[in-house]
Amino acid sequence: MDFLRFTGPLLLLLICFSKQSYADLFSATQHYQQQNFSKAYEEFLQLSEFGNSDAMYNLAVMSLHGQGTNKSLPKAYAWFLLASDFGLSDAKQTAELISQKYTDKQVLNDMYVALKQHYAFDVIATKYFPSEFSKPKKSLSKVRDHQPNYPEQAIRQGVEGWVWLEFDIDDTGAVTDISLIAAHPKHIFSTELINAVSLWQYDTDKPIKNRSLTYHFTTFKGKQYKTAFQNQRKQYKQSISEHIDAAEQGNGEIQFYISQWLQSNDYNASQLLKYHWQDEQAAQTLLFAAAKNNFPLAQYKLATGILSNDINDPDRATALNWLKIAAQHNNLPALYRLGSILSDSQNPEFSPHIALSYFQKAAEHDHFRAIRDMCLLLKTMPAKSQELKRCINTGLDIDDSHPTLLLLKAEIQPNNALSLKYAKQALKEAKSRKWSIKAISAFMQTLDPGALN
């Protein structure tokens, strides 16, 4: 009763992760160990919003002892019962001990009912627990492929990793506007994959937005690398052990990265990690744990995995809830994806002005696809013509020959001569990139039917 869950020693992680700007179970526990009880209580309370049962248990302990909150046996009782509702059986036993010593059972029950209004399993599960952790995406075949190079230095050093990209596909099947979402390690494989994917072409005549790809660069090749793997195993042993400890203590970022490693059997690291996580669903379980531990990238990954184009999908609302939580952390992909969904008039969530606010937040950090789509949205708002001009110029400052932005610039010119000038630039660049020229050609025909001859 006197100890928090997952209150182990602090770890020196051997991988350099980002400076933490979110609360997870690990950081909240650190605040508790440092006797910063008010901060710890605040963070545990935030984690409880997502159904984090360990955080609920810890709130019960702190309520029991008056740490970061007023001492309250009824509140401790209620939090222990809620933790039990989310699967912690020992929490129920502690709640029963409190009940035996507390004479007014009605007060205990009233507190439990009050907290259940917000933290009951059914309430939280409806908002954040998907029925499936990933939805099948439309299969697309490629008519042009190009495999990324594995950097020679990375091979020599035995460096492995993954890169997560998102991109659009135009009506010719060409890949356009690639966004780097995340990569590990940073700056090793990203350029190689982006260069390769930019050459891909899919078999489709309809544009597709927000295609997601996680590509794994692995050196593990079975017997061929058996000796090298045994040597690496010794080097990895301590690091792997520390990462396992960190994940089990609720470090959301570590949980997320391990979930990515476990997606492939071919990593040397994943071979070792799977000695500990042997469940076939371990990658999804850790991703969900990282999301509940408030790691924004995991929340975004979870959301995009369960988001489908079926507007009647019961998990659609869950996906949007996770996107909104990630966006609250200023996660740029989440801000952009929300803007993309809300700006689509075919979606029931269509809300162009709210979409614009999401695009603007992402655009402030030079998220190019957000800038591009913000310009396209502003084009539909006649009262925002000056904002559209600024938006186009901002995008062209990043990519001064982007066909879509050049076409937009052509469309807002005061006379046909200037419009034709920018449209021709857009056409030339689209052909150079092997992107669709359909929209540009149609616009040029309205200016001058002979312009394409």
Secondary structure as the mmCIF struct_conf table of DSSP 4:
data_model
#
loop_
_struct_conf.conf_type_id
_struct_conf.id
_struct_conf.beg_label_comp_id
_struct_conf.beg_label_asym_id
_struct_conf.beg_label_seq_id
_struct_conf.end_label_comp_id
_struct_conf.end_label_asym_id
_struct_conf.end_label_seq_id
BEND BEND1 PHE A 3 PHE A 3
TURN_TY1_P TURN_TY1_P1 ARG A 5 PHE A 6
BEND BEND2 LEU A 14 ILE A 15
HELX_LH_PP_P HELX_LH_PP_P1 PHE A 17 GLN A 20
BEND BEND3 TYR A 22 TYR A 22
HELX_RH_AL_P HELX_RH_AL_P1 LEU A 25 GLN A 33
TURN_TY1_P TURN_TY1_P2 GLN A 34 GLN A 35
HELX_RH_AL_P HELX_RH_AL_P2 PHE A 37 SER A 48
TURN_TY1_P TURN_TY1_P3 GLU A 49 GLY A 51
HELX_RH_AL_P HELX_RH_AL_P3 SER A 53 HIS A 65
TURN_TY1_P TURN_TY1_P4 GLY A 66 GLY A 66
BEND BEND4 GLN A 67 THR A 69
HELX_RH_AL_P HELX_RH_AL_P4 LEU A 73 ASP A 85
TURN_TY1_P TURN_TY1_P5 PHE A 86 GLY A 87
HELX_RH_AL_P HELX_RH_AL_P5 SER A 89 LYS A 101
BEND BEND5 THR A 103 THR A 103
HELX_RH_AL_P HELX_RH_AL_P6 LYS A 105 TYR A 119
HELX_RH_AL_P HELX_RH_AL_P7 PHE A 121 TYR A 128
BEND BEND6 SER A 131 SER A 131
BEND BEND7 PHE A 133 PHE A 133
HELX_LH_PP_P HELX_LH_PP_P2 PRO A 136 SER A 139
STRN STRN1 LYS A 142 ARG A 144
HELX_LH_PP_P HELX_LH_PP_P3 GLN A 147 ASN A 149
HELX_RH_AL_P HELX_RH_AL_P8 GLU A 152 GLN A 157
TURN_TY1_P TURN_TY1_P6 GLY A 158 GLY A 158
STRN STRN2 GLY A 161 ILE A 169
TURN_TY1_P TURN_TY1_P7 ASP A 171 THR A 172
BEND BEND8 GLY A 173 GLY A 173
STRN STRN3 ALA A 174 ALA A 174
STRN STRN4 VAL A 175 HIS A 184
BEND BEND9 PRO A 185 PRO A 185
TURN_TY1_P TURN_TY1_P8 LYS A 186 ILE A 188
BEND BEND10 PHE A 189 PHE A 189
HELX_RH_AL_P HELX_RH_AL_P9 SER A 190 VAL A 197
TURN_TY1_P TURN_TY1_P9 SER A 198 LEU A 199
STRN STRN5 GLN A 201 TYR A 202
BEND BEND11 ASP A 203 ASP A 203
BEND BEND12 ASP A 205 LYS A 206
STRN STRN6 ILE A 208 PHE A 217
HELX_RH_3T_P HELX_RH_3T_P1 GLY A 222 TYR A 225
HELX_RH_AL_P HELX_RH_AL_P10 LYS A 226 GLU A 248
TURN_TY1_P TURN_TY1_P10 GLN A 249 GLY A 250
HELX_RH_AL_P HELX_RH_AL_P11 GLY A 252 TRP A 261
TURN_TY1_P TURN_TY1_P11 LEU A 262 GLN A 263
BEND BEND13 ASN A 265 ASN A 265
HELX_RH_AL_P HELX_RH_AL_P12 ASN A 268 HIS A 276
BEND BEND14 ASP A 279 ASP A 279
TURN_TY1_P TURN_TY1_P12 GLU A 280 GLN A 281
HELX_RH_AL_P HELX_RH_AL_P13 ALA A 282 LYS A 292
TURN_TY1_P TURN_TY1_P13 ASN A 293 ASN A 294
HELX_RH_AL_P HELX_RH_AL_P14 PRO A 296 ILE A 306
BEND BEND15 ASN A 309 ASN A 309
TURN_TY1_P TURN_TY1_P14 ILE A 311 ASN A 312
TURN_TY1_P TURN_TY1_P15 PRO A 314 ASP A 315
HELX_RH_AL_P HELX_RH_AL_P15 ARG A 316 GLN A 328
TURN_TY1_P TURN_TY1_P16 HIS A 329 ASN A 330
HELX_RH_AL_P HELX_RH_AL_P16 LEU A 332 LEU A 342
TURN_TY1_P TURN_TY1_P17 SER A 343 SER A 343
TURN_TY1_P TURN_TY1_P18 SER A 345 GLN A 346
BEND BEND16 ASN A 347 ASN A 347
TURN_TY1_P TURN_TY1_P19 PRO A 348 GLU A 349
HELX_RH_AL_P HELX_RH_AL_P17 PRO A 352 ALA A 363
TURN_TY1_P TURN_TY1_P20 GLU A 364 ASP A 366
HELX_RH_AL_P HELX_RH_AL_P18 PHE A 368 LYS A 379
TURN_TY1_P TURN_TY1_P21 THR A 380 THR A 380
HELX_RH_3T_P HELX_RH_3T_P2 PRO A 382 LYS A 384
HELX_RH_AL_P HELX_RH_AL_P19 SER A 385 ILE A 398
TURN_TY1_P TURN_TY1_P22 ASP A 400 SER A 401
HELX_RH_AL_P HELX_RH_AL_P20 PRO A 403 GLU A 411
TURN_TY1_P TURN_TY1_P23 ILE A 412 ILE A 412
BEND BEND17 PRO A 414 ASN A 415
HELX_RH_AL_P HELX_RH_AL_P21 ASN A 416 ARG A 433
TURN_TY1_P TURN_TY1_P24 LYS A 434 LYS A 434
HELX_RH_AL_P HELX_RH_AL_P22 LYS A 438 LEU A 447
TURN_TY1_P TURN_TY1_P25 PRO A 449 LEU A 452
#
